[in-house]
């Protein structure tokens, strides 16, 4: 699946770019898992390892990690790099629904 197909796969898609060697990314893993669980099919949550998905990271201009990008109907509506609380991340996605 291409990056453009991923971001258009659902009306609302949250993409996290991460790397397994990144300590901040490791800290965000359980946060993203909980957000994904709480959204339960209302929005797509996709995690892309930049080492395995370099082209997608380049297309999204995800130069730092972790980077979160929220899309609605295939268009970027929000972006943040670095750590974020579960509450703030969930609120941001829910505001796009």
N, C-alpha and C positions, 0 to 999 in steps of 0.2 A: 504494500500500500504506500502510495506517495504521500508526502507531507500535505499537499493540497487536498488529497482525499481524506486524510485524517482530520484536518480542521473543518472539513465540510461534512463529516460523517453524521453529525447530530446538530440540532439547532444551537446548542451551547457545548463548547469543548474547552476544557482546561488542559494545557500541555505544560508539563514540567520537563525542562532539560536538566540533566544531572550527569554525574560521573561517579562510578563506584569508589574511586580513590578520594573523593571530595568529602571532608568531614562535615561541612555544612549540609551537603546533600544527604549524608547518612542520617543526620539529625532530623531532616525533613521527611524521611521515608515513612515513619509511623504516622506523622501528621497527614501526609497525602493519602495514606491508606485509610485513615479514619474519615477524611473528607469524602473520598470515593465511596466508602460504605454509607455515609449519611446521605449522599446524593442519590444513591440507589436507582440508577437508570434515568434520573431526571436530567442528567448532564453526563457527557463522556469525560473521563479523566484519563489522560495518556501520559505515561512517563517514558521519555526517550533518553537513552544513554548517548551522550555526545560522541563517545569513542566508537560506538556502533552505528550512529546516525549522523555522521558529519555533514552530509548534504542537507539534511533537514535543519540542523543547527545553523548552517550557513544561510539557508533560505529564510529562516526566522530571525536572523541576525542575533542569535543567542550567544553573545561573546563572553558572558560570565555565567557561573553556575552557583547555586541553582537559579534558573530563570523560569518564571511562571508567566504564561501568556494565555489570556482568556479570549476566546473567539465566540462571536454570535453570528450565525448565518455565514460563516466563513471569513468574517472580517474581525481583525484584532480590535478589541475594545479596552483592554487593560494589559499591563505588563509590569512585572516587578522582579528584580534580581535580589537574591539573598534570602535569609530566613524570614518566615512570616508565621504568625500564630495560627492554630487551627481555626479559631473563631473568626479571625480576619479573612482567612482564605475562603472559608465556607460562606461567609457573608458576601464576599465579592462575587462568588459564583452564583449564589442565590439571587443576588440583585440583577443578574443577567437573565434569569429564567423568566 
